[in-house]
Amino acid sequence: MSKELIMAINQICAEKELPRDIILGAIEEALVHAYRKNYASPAANVQVTIDQTSGDLQIFCEKQVVEEVADGAVEISLADARKIDKNVEVGGQVLDQREPNDFGRIAAQTAKQVILQRIHEAERDQLYDFYKQREGELITGQVQSIDYRSNAVTVTLSKKAEGLIAAEDQLPNDRYRVGMNVRTLLAEINKGTRGPQIRLSRTHRNMLRRLLEREIPEIYSGTVEVKKIGRAHV
């Protein structure tokens, strides 16, 4: 690790509004797995700490003090253990500091991977939160593609999001073409592994209500109350 990387982490956290402590904690956790994979064993009790100012990296393996070492990944002799803690006895625990020569390169690569992953996760969460607040509202997008087998329509929305108008959410007389603008109701949004899954609808019972609220100020203000909406399909 390096001070430059810490500065880069600070800048990214500020720009993306990411919690710095959580990012550094995730990097430390990833480095524990990387150390076990490359230098120790899955059984090793590894601790990694990163100095949040200097970027200095410290690696410790917790080991049990034994008379005869059978597994160096988790055990240490009494003679070696007393170089760390002169008062330790057999059966006790010590933290054995490790400094692999080339772990700095692995640490830097691991840190960058974790940061990119966390940025993607944060961006997906921010996109989800943005549209979750608009659930139940009218929304306008542009038709991106049409699946003629299922009749589903993919719509491009703002902030590079996509919504789907399934066949059952389309009116009988709806006709779509790629590039056209379409107004729908944001009926439902769920979290997905690749980003928010947005269901758009033109048949939802609140679609006409929202249109009336937009066009008639008295309905929007509550002066006129809509008791019931019926829709006839011709």
C-alpha positions as CSV (number, residue, x, y, z in Angstrom):
1,M,0.0,0.0,0.0
2,S,1.1,3.6,-0.3
3,K,0.1,7.1,0.7
4,E,-0.8,7.8,-2.9
5,L,-3.4,5.0,-2.8
6,I,-4.8,6.3,0.5
7,M,-5.2,9.8,-1.2
8,A,-6.9,8.2,-4.2
9,I,-9.3,6.3,-1.8
10,N,-10.1,9.6,0.0
11,Q,-10.8,11.4,-3.3
12,I,-13.0,8.6,-4.6
13,C,-15.0,8.4,-1.4
14,A,-15.6,12.1,-1.4
15,E,-16.6,12.2,-5.1
16,K,-18.9,9.1,-4.9
17,E,-20.1,9.8,-1.3
18,L,-18.8,6.4,-0.1
19,P,-18.1,5.8,3.6
20,R,-14.3,5.8,3.9
21,D,-14.2,3.5,7.0
22,I,-16.3,0.9,5.2
23,I,-14.2,1.0,2.1
24,L,-10.9,0.5,4.1
25,G,-12.6,-2.2,6.1
26,A,-13.6,-4.0,2.9
27,I,-10.0,-3.7,1.6
28,E,-8.6,-5.1,4.8
29,E,-11.0,-8.1,4.6
30,A,-10.1,-8.7,1.0
31,L,-6.4,-8.6,1.9
32,V,-6.9,-11.2,4.6
33,H,-8.3,-13.6,1.9
34,A,-5.5,-12.7,-0.5
35,Y,-2.8,-13.4,2.1
36,R,-4.4,-16.7,3.0
37,K,-4.5,-17.7,-0.6
38,N,-1.0,-16.8,-1.5
39,Y,1.1,-17.2,1.7
40,A,-0.8,-19.1,4.4
41,S,-3.7,-21.5,4.5
42,P,-7.5,-21.3,5.0
43,A,-7.0,-22.2,8.6
44,A,-4.7,-19.3,9.4
45,N,-6.1,-16.6,11.6
46,V,-4.9,-13.5,9.7
47,Q,-5.3,-9.9,10.7
48,V,-4.6,-7.0,8.3
49,T,-4.5,-3.3,9.3
50,I,-4.0,-0.3,7.1
51,D,-2.8,3.0,8.5
52,Q,-5.4,5.5,7.3
53,T,-2.9,8.3,7.0
54,S,0.3,6.7,5.7
55,G,-1.1,3.7,3.9
56,D,1.3,1.4,5.8
57,L,0.2,-2.2,5.8
58,Q,0.6,-4.6,8.7
59,I,-0.1,-8.3,8.6
60,F,-0.4,-10.5,11.6
61,C,-1.0,-14.2,12.0
62,E,-2.4,-15.3,15.3
63,K,-0.7,-18.5,16.4
64,Q,-0.9,-20.9,19.3
65,V,2.3,-21.5,21.2
66,V,3.2,-25.2,21.2
67,E,6.2,-27.3,22.2
68,E,6.5,-28.9,18.8
69,V,5.2,-27.2,15.6
70,A,3.1,-29.4,13.4
71,D,1.4,-26.7,11.3
72,G,3.4,-23.4,10.9
73,A,0.3,-21.6,9.6
74,V,-1.4,-21.8,13.0
75,E,1.3,-22.8,15.5
76,I,4.6,-21.4,16.8
77,S,7.3,-22.8,19.0
78,L,7.8,-21.4,22.5
79,A,11.3,-20.1,21.6
80,D,10.0,-18.1,18.6
81,A,6.9,-17.0,20.5
82,R,9.0,-15.5,23.3
83,K,10.8,-13.3,20.7
84,I,7.4,-11.6,20.4
85,D,6.1,-11.9,23.9
86,K,8.7,-12.9,26.5
87,N,6.0,-13.8,29.1
88,V,4.0,-16.2,26.9
89,E,3.7,-19.8,27.8
90,V,2.8,-23.0,25.9
91,G,-0.9,-23.0,25.1
92,G,-1.0,-19.2,24.8
93,Q,-1.5,-17.0,21.7
94,V,0.8,-14.5,19.9
95,L,0.4,-12.3,16.9
96,D,3.2,-13.1,14.5
97,Q,3.9,-10.2,12.2
98,R,4.5,-11.2,8.6
99,E,6.0,-9.1,5.8
100,P,6.0,-10.9,2.4
101,N,8.3,-9.1,0.0
102,D,5.9,-9.0,-3.0
103,F,2.6,-8.6,-1.1
104,G,2.6,-4.9,-1.8
105,R,1.8,-5.6,-5.5
106,I,-1.0,-8.0,-4.5
107,A,-2.3,-5.5,-2.0
108,A,-2.5,-2.7,-4.5
109,Q,-4.3,-4.9,-7.1
110,T,-6.7,-6.1,-4.4
111,A,-7.5,-2.6,-3.2
112,K,-8.3,-1.4,-6.7
113,Q,-10.6,-4.3,-7.3
114,V,-12.5,-3.7,-4.0
115,I,-12.8,0.0,-4.7
116,L,-14.2,-0.6,-8.2
117,Q,-16.6,-3.2,-6.9
118,R,-17.8,-0.8,-4.1
119,I,-18.2,2.1,-6.6
120,H,-20.4,-0.1,-8.8
121,E,-22.5,-1.2,-5.8
122,A,-22.9,2.4,-4.6
123,E,-23.9,3.6,-8.0
124,R,-26.5,0.8,-8.3
125,D,-27.8,1.7,-4.8
126,Q,-28.0,5.4,-5.7
127,L,-29.9,4.6,-8.9
128,Y,-32.3,2.4,-7.0
129,D,-32.9,5.0,-4.3
130,F,-33.5,7.7,-7.0
131,Y,-36.2,5.7,-8.7
132,K,-37.6,4.2,-5.5
133,Q,-38.6,7.7,-4.5
134,R,-40.5,8.0,-7.9
135,E,-42.4,4.8,-7.5
136,G,-46.1,5.4,-8.4
137,E,-45.3,8.5,-10.5
138,L,-45.5,9.2,-14.2
139,I,-42.2,8.9,-16.0
140,T,-41.2,9.5,-19.6
141,G,-38.6,7.5,-21.5
142,Q,-37.5,6.5,-25.0
143,V,-38.1,3.1,-26.5
144,Q,-34.8,1.3,-26.8
145,S,-35.9,-2.2,-28.1
146,I,-38.9,-4.4,-28.7
147,D,-39.0,-8.1,-28.1
148,Y,-41.5,-9.3,-30.6
149,R,-41.7,-12.8,-29.1
150,S,-42.9,-11.6,-25.7
151,N,-44.0,-8.1,-26.8
152,A,-42.0,-6.6,-24.0
153,V,-40.7,-3.1,-24.5
154,T,-37.4,-1.9,-23.0
155,V,-37.4,1.9,-22.3
156,T,-34.3,4.0,-21.6
157,L,-34.8,6.4,-18.7
158,S,-32.7,9.1,-17.2
159,K,-29.4,8.3,-15.4
160,K,-28.8,5.4,-17.8
161,A,-31.5,3.3,-16.2
162,E,-33.8,1.0,-18.1
163,G,-37.4,0.0,-17.5
164,L,-39.6,-2.7,-18.9
165,I,-43.2,-2.6,-20.2
166,A,-44.3,-6.2,-20.2
167,A,-47.2,-7.2,-22.5
168,E,-49.7,-7.2,-19.7
169,D,-48.7,-3.6,-18.8
170,Q,-49.6,-2.3,-22.4
171,L,-52.9,-1.0,-23.6
172,P,-54.5,-2.9,-26.5
173,N,-54.0,-0.1,-29.0
174,D,-50.4,0.7,-28.0
175,R,-48.0,0.7,-30.9
176,Y,-44.3,1.2,-30.2
177,R,-41.3,1.9,-32.4
178,V,-37.6,2.3,-31.4
179,G,-36.8,5.9,-30.6
180,M,-40.3,7.1,-29.7
181,N,-41.0,8.7,-26.4
182,V,-43.5,7.0,-24.1
183,R,-45.1,8.0,-20.9
184,T,-45.8,5.4,-18.3
185,L,-46.3,4.8,-14.6
186,L,-43.3,3.6,-12.6
187,A,-45.3,0.7,-11.1
188,E,-42.6,-1.2,-9.2
189,I,-38.8,-1.2,-8.6
190,N,-36.7,-4.0,-7.2
191,K,-32.9,-4.5,-6.6
192,G,-31.1,-6.6,-9.1
193,T,-27.6,-7.9,-9.4
194,R,-26.9,-5.7,-12.5
195,G,-28.9,-2.7,-11.3
196,P,-32.5,-1.8,-10.4
197,Q,-35.3,-3.7,-12.1
198,I,-38.0,-1.2,-13.1
199,R,-41.5,-2.2,-14.0
200,L,-43.3,0.3,-16.2
201,S,-47.0,0.2,-16.8
202,R,-49.6,1.9,-19.0
203,T,-52.5,-0.2,-17.6
204,H,-52.0,0.4,-13.9
205,R,-55.0,1.8,-12.1
206,N,-53.1,4.9,-11.0
207,M,-51.9,5.8,-14.5
208,L,-55.1,7.7,-15.4
209,R,-55.2,9.2,-11.9
210,R,-51.7,10.7,-12.3
211,L,-52.6,12.0,-15.8
212,L,-55.7,13.7,-14.4
213,E,-53.7,15.2,-11.5
214,R,-51.2,16.6,-14.0
215,E,-53.8,18.2,-16.2
216,I,-56.4,19.3,-13.7
217,P,-55.0,21.5,-10.8
218,E,-58.0,21.0,-8.6
219,I,-57.4,17.2,-8.5
220,Y,-53.7,17.7,-7.8
221,S,-54.4,20.1,-5.0
222,G,-57.1,17.9,-3.5
223,T,-60.0,20.4,-4.1
224,V,-61.6,17.8,-6.3
225,E,-61.3,14.2,-5.2
226,V,-61.4,11.3,-7.6
227,K,-63.4,8.5,-6.0
228,K,-63.2,5.9,-8.7
229,I,-61.7,5.5,-12.2
230,G,-63.1,3.1,-14.8
231,R,-61.4,2.3,-18.1
232,A,-63.1,0.8,-21.1
233,H,-60.9,-1.0,-23.7
234,V,-62.2,-0.8,-27.2
